[in-house]
């Protein structure tokens, strides 16, 4: 398992992506899956930094990657910020987004499309998001 | 991420170099906002040849400005998109709603048609 802590600063998103890429490269995960997981993690962390922690760099998110070769990858994002109220499933109408100049929902939609399962729960004052991707 | 901006025959070519995420999208937003504000008819080519990554925040910049650009009888054409960036456009369905070309030359042709139609 790989684990790393980042402060809640959007500047850290590039380091977060590099951490995920390096961890997945160690296991020889193929490019397509690696890129999908990098995007899903980036979106999840950006949401957590902005909406749960208001970009306060005195707060932290912990990222951990657990890989069961040829079975699944689980990326866990843990923070102690405000618990977000998020829908289980999201649909977007990009045409309507363009008409209204609305950006919202696209990050959550991309996360949903990039992984097989998103698990969210709140435990001991912490928000936990797990992004799961099957490898078989 | 760096952004290189050039002007050719009243067409602004914006070339982001690197990755666009929720942090770096602010610079892109400022660049596109300036073009929309300063041009009567904003004709923009987004040259994606050196854009290696885009998240929803980067896509959000285009979503926000697309309607104002078109209201001013301008348009934005996306050229030279790398596979990984094109993939994000297609997952969101944006590839069906904007013009994407293989190269800059083709993008200029498309924008010249828009100019002629005014």
Interface residues (C-beta under 8 A of the other chain):
Chain A: X10 X11 X13 X14 X17 X35 X38 X39 X42 X43 X46 X49 X50 X92 X94 X95 X97 X98 X99 X101 X102 X103 X106 X107 X109 X110 X113
Chain B: X19 X21 X22 X23 X53 X55 X56 X57 X59 X60 X63 X64 X65 X66 X67 X68 X84 X87 X88 X91 X92 X93 X94 X97
